[in-house]
């Protein structure tokens, strides 16, 4: 599933203007949710996020449960690899 989301991010998403009201984007939220909570719960969280991303929502910063820590760890690992 994460591979499908990454393909969407690489090939389909760039063809459209950015519209996500949330940070991280809905597709990145889905990846973080699936990695931190597993396929079923992560997919349910991603679906709920897509329902909340609508013209009437305020948007803002919204990480999935456990997702922010996962993203911070990934960023730290990338920094160490670049040194």
Secondary structure, DSSP 8 states (H G I E B T S, - for coil): -HHHHHHIIIIIGGGS-----EES-HHHHHHHHHHHH-HHHHHHHHHHHHHH-STT---EE---TTHHHHHHHHHHHHHHHH-
